[in-house]
Amino acid sequence: MPHPLRLHLAAPEEAVGPHVPGHVAHPERHHAHGTFLLPGQTVPTEGGGAILAHGTDRAGIERIAAEDPFVAHGVAEYVITSLAPGRVRPALAPLLAEDG
């Protein structure tokens, strides 16, 4: 089951800044492992970011989100949704079939 995550910044830029390197490494690691299918920044970037995650259950996604340095240091929070797709584009079906 895919899990869309929406990252909301909860602190001013000067509080967020020191945690950017760790935060950038966090989605890169999970993207490399295949859990984050589509991580990215919102446009405009002040909105935070969004991720489409898959391959683990809701509890696993919650643990991964809590490990983000932005969240661990209280400068951002994730809103996590579990999504039961009604239709899937054929090109995406193999990715979504790899359920964790």
matplotlib code that plots the C-alpha trace (Angstrom):
import matplotlib.pyplot as plt

x = [0.0, 1.5, 1.8, 1.9, 3.8, 3.7, 6.4, 5.5, 8.1, 7.3, 10.2, 11.8, 14.5, 17.4, 16.3, 15.9, 19.2, 21.6, 19.5, 19.4, 22.4, 21.0, 17.5, 18.7, 20.6, 17.5, 15.3, 18.3, 18.9, 15.3, 15.1, 18.2, 16.5, 13.4, 11.0, 10.7, 9.5, 9.1, 10.7, 10.8, 10.3, 7.0, 6.8, 7.2, 9.8, 8.5, 5.7, 8.1, 8.2, 6.3, 7.1, 5.4, 6.6, 5.9, 7.2, 6.6, 3.5, 2.2, 4.1, 7.3, 6.6, 5.9, 9.3, 11.1, 9.4, 10.3, 14.0, 14.2, 16.5, 14.0, 11.4, 13.8, 14.9, 11.3, 11.6, 9.1, 6.4, 5.0, 1.4, 1.2, -1.7, -2.2, -3.7, -5.7, -5.3, -8.5, -6.6, -2.9, -1.1, 0.3, 3.9, 3.5, 1.9, 5.2, 6.5, 3.3, 3.1, 6.3, 4.5, 6.5]
y = [0.0, 3.4, 6.1, 9.7, 11.8, 15.6, 17.5, 20.7, 23.0, 24.0, 26.4, 29.5, 29.0, 29.8, 26.8, 24.5, 25.3, 23.3, 20.1, 20.4, 18.0, 15.3, 15.8, 15.6, 12.3, 10.8, 10.6, 9.7, 6.7, 5.5, 6.3, 4.1, 1.3, 1.6, 2.7, 6.3, 6.1, 9.8, 12.3, 16.0, 19.6, 21.4, 24.4, 26.9, 25.3, 27.1, 24.5, 21.8, 18.5, 15.4, 11.8, 8.7, 5.8, 2.1, -1.3, -1.2, -1.0, 2.2, 1.6, 1.3, 4.5, 6.3, 5.0, 6.2, 9.7, 10.0, 9.4, 12.4, 14.9, 17.7, 15.7, 14.5, 18.1, 19.4, 21.8, 19.9, 17.2, 14.7, 14.1, 10.5, 9.0, 5.4, 5.1, 2.2, 3.0, 2.6, 2.6, 2.2, 3.2, 0.0, 1.4, 1.8, -1.6, -3.5, -1.0, -1.1, -4.9, -5.0, -4.7, -4.9]
z = [0.0, -0.9, 1.7, 0.7, 3.2, 3.4, 5.3, 7.0, 8.4, 11.9, 12.7, 11.2, 8.5, 11.0, 13.2, 10.2, 8.5, 10.7, 10.1, 6.3, 5.6, 7.7, 6.3, 2.7, 3.5, 5.1, 2.0, -0.2, 1.9, 1.8, -1.9, -2.5, -0.6, -2.7, 0.1, -1.1, -4.7, -5.2, -2.8, -3.6, -2.5, -3.0, -5.2, -3.8, -1.5, 1.6, 1.6, 2.7, 0.8, -0.2, -0.6, -2.0, 0.1, -0.4, 0.6, 4.3, 6.6, 8.2, 11.4, 9.4, 7.5, 10.9, 12.2, 9.1, 9.3, 13.0, 12.1, 9.8, 11.5, 10.8, 12.9, 15.5, 16.2, 16.2, 13.2, 10.9, 11.0, 8.6, 7.8, 6.6, 4.7, 3.7, 0.2, -1.3, -5.0, -7.1, -10.4, -11.2, -14.4, -15.9, -15.8, -12.0, -11.3, -10.8, -8.3, -6.3, -6.4, -4.3, -1.0, 2.2]

ax = plt.figure().add_subplot(projection="3d")
ax.plot(x, y, z, "-o")
ax.set_aspect("equal")
plt.show()
